[in-house]
Amino acid sequence: MAEKRNIFLVGPMGAGKSTIGRELAEKLHLEFFDSDQEIERRTGADISWVFDLEGEEGFRKREETVIDDLTEKQGIVLATGGGSVISDHIRNRLSARGIVVYLETTIDKQVARTQRDRRRPLLQTSEEPRSVLERLAVERNPLYEEVSDVVIQTDEQSAKVVANRIVEKLDF
């Protein structure tokens, strides 16, 4: 029996990775995972609490372990955390173990999609959320591009439309 392929979604917070990932997994009859939800499941605490207690470095270590474990599975769709790509190890795992799709979005869309979300530790700073998102984009967008096999713009489209576009591009 042929090995089932994996699809890994990368991109900034607010790009729609979790929502699109669920839609895509359902469409392709694959299992869906969200690395942040898996960290919460394993720790029994939400991401903000992990950040508060262990800092970003502690969180990133947990994230690396979770993504390493999940990418060993076959036939999954994985929505990764927006900052996961800062790890060389994670980028290597994603590239080696599946097809990486970069869900690209604008800062305006990110601001609109994240403004009421209190579960984003990096936006809970004294800094203006837009400037945080702009700074993260400068750091991370080149890494999303480096690791991705396919880039899909998500701004003005529903999760269903984006999932269909991914299936078309990947020829699943």
DAUR-V360212 format. One record per residue. RES is the residue in one small letter. SS is DSSP state (a for helix, b for strand, c for the rest). Layout:
BEGIN
RES;SS
RES;SS
END
This chain:
BEGIN
m;c
a;c
e;c
k;c
r;c
n;c
i;b
f;b
l;b
v;b
g;c
p;c
m;c
g;c
a;c
g;c
k;a
s;a
t;a
i;a
g;a
r;a
e;a
l;a
a;a
e;a
k;a
l;a
h;c
l;c
e;b
f;b
f;b
d;b
s;a
d;a
q;a
e;a
i;a
e;a
r;a
r;a
t;a
g;c
a;c
d;c
i;a
s;a
w;a
v;a
f;a
d;a
l;a
e;a
g;a
e;a
e;a
g;a
f;a
r;a
k;a
r;a
e;a
e;a
t;a
v;a
i;a
d;a
d;a
l;a
t;c
e;c
k;c
q;c
g;c
i;b
v;b
l;b
a;b
t;c
g;c
g;c
g;c
s;a
v;a
i;a
s;c
d;a
h;a
i;a
r;a
n;a
r;a
l;a
s;a
a;a
r;a
g;c
i;b
v;b
v;b
y;b
l;b
e;b
t;c
t;c
i;a
d;a
k;a
q;a
v;a
a;a
r;a
t;a
q;c
r;c
d;c
r;c
r;c
r;c
p;a
l;a
l;a
q;c
t;c
s;c
e;c
e;c
p;a
r;a
s;a
v;a
l;a
e;a
r;a
l;a
a;a
v;a
e;a
r;a
n;a
p;a
l;a
y;a
e;a
e;a
v;a
s;c
d;c
v;b
v;b
i;b
q;b
t;c
d;c
e;c
q;c
s;c
a;a
k;a
v;a
v;a
a;a
n;a
r;a
i;a
v;a
e;a
k;a
l;a
d;c
f;c
END
